[in-house]
Amino acid sequence: MIKEAICVSICAETADEMKRRALEAAEVADLIELRLDCLNADELPNILASLSFPKPILITRRPVEQGGHWIATREKRIEFWKDMPRHITPDGIKCFFDIELDISSALHVHGDGFVISHHDFGGVPDAIDILFEEMNGGDSISKIAWKTDDITDTIPFVHLVEAARETNRWVAPIPMGECGKWTRILGPALGAKLTYSSFEAGGETAPGQVTAKDLRDVYRTNELDDDVDICGIIGGNTSYSMSPFMHNAAFMENRMNAVFVPLQMSDIGAFIERMVSPETREVAINFKGFSVTIPFKSEIIEFLDIIDPAAAAIGAVNTVKIENGKLVGYNTDAQGFIEPLAKKIANLRDMKVAVLGAGGAARACIQSLTSAGCRTTVFARDIAKAGALTEDFGVALRRLDKDSYGDFDIVVNTTPLGTKGAHQNESIADASQLSGVKLAYDLVYNPQDTKFLAEAKTAGCETLGGFEMLLAQAALQQKIWTGLDAPIDAMRKAALGRLG
Ligand code: NAP
């Protein structure tokens, strides 16, 4: 029996390409899955004739109705596997076969060497525990994959690994999609026999797969154990976050048995109730802390036991520490914002600052600017909406338009304009509007050289990008969770490695 393994799935149309990718993947995989259903039909004999790899292999031919590419009747599938010799690899190389549950009893397969699988693309399978019982086949691995719409759809993952541990069976539960990503990272540590990964970004054979290299190098999946402290980012879309790279680099540098994972969800209340709160949770997971991002920075507040007064004044929480089962909320955006600015301008007192945008990040900026003695004016496109914010902080409010900011010392962009993607080539202000401004500060950090900063440079302003704030707020989070000074150089290097 293979030990808990990172399995890399390889999908290619030709045998040569499949073999080439599989040999490359062998450097990071414990087990290489050859997805025969991806091959052009005439290529099948070519790959089966040359199964020589330095790592164990798993042979899969997934039919369309189970999420694969093979169009075949049930009879044809049974026939294919009946004709497949058990020992088709050269001496010494272990070969596993993935047989779908619907044909496994017809083939009488069970025991070591088999993965018995079932895929549900509609959601969590009904009576998943009974399904697991049906799959029980001695030393075979029961693989159950299902689509997730929310993080609470991963709860059955924890129950299945517990059930398997209690009964000495092997299971590989796979909650698919971004909401299930955390289980792909922590699967082996929590008792899953296999975690499926892609060899390269873009080469995923199922939604939510992480590359095998990231599983090893970023998340240390194969080094984690079930005592690991789990931190993660709570958000509506965690796929673009830099936080896993910065925080895992910090944990690694400080040699901590801790990991930071993406926790994408649509319903934060259900997550806290069913997966976090000691009184109500359905799973015993070692959550130690969270980063909180859009759209939950305000919503999280109602679920906290204690809130730091500064975070309460801002009305937004981006950091949670879990102490003795209690959720304590903080805001590190505010200090993270002001630290890099104070390095550029030592005395901010009486500086005239224009804050463009009136969302969650603006609240943290205004709190810091007000505390530093700045004279702040908020510019928003929706005056009625922004009124509550400016009243809370007692600062001026003006409509965002094409007027000059020449009367201001500092202009801060807190809108998402300029962010990689659809808005990358947009700027909230042009050079003529910024002329006469001392310093332009853009909270956007991806890309680092935004259109707003380019306009500011043309206008002759000093500039500050959002990357330093990103780093500073994350370093403060590390201190809150671990009590240790953050290894800032390692965190910087990890984030820059991703941002380029
Ligand atoms: P948010 O709560 O959604 O607020 C965005 C604000 O921008 C809202 O006031 C919104 O106005 C305004 N806005 C959006 N599109 C606009 C447009 N086309 N024209 C004018 N105003 C527009 O988001 P957030 O949490 O404050 O984040 C804002 C940005 O800051 C994001 O790019 C985020 O990545 C960045 N950020 C960076 C850091 C860092 O560490 N560097 C930390 C936090 C945030 P409406 O309310 O009218 O929609």
Boltz pocket constraint, residues with backbone or C-beta under 6 A from the ligand:
constraints:
  - pocket:
      binder: B
      contacts: [[A, 294], [A, 333], [A, 336], [A, 356], [A, 357], [A, 358], [A, 359], [A, 360], [A, 361], [A, 362], [A, 380], [A, 381], [A, 382], [A, 385], [A, 400], [A, 413], [A, 414], [A, 415], [A, 416], [A, 417], [A, 419], [A, 442], [A, 443], [A, 444], [A, 445], [A, 466], [A, 467], [A, 469], [A, 470], [A, 471], [A, 473]]
      max_distance: 6.0
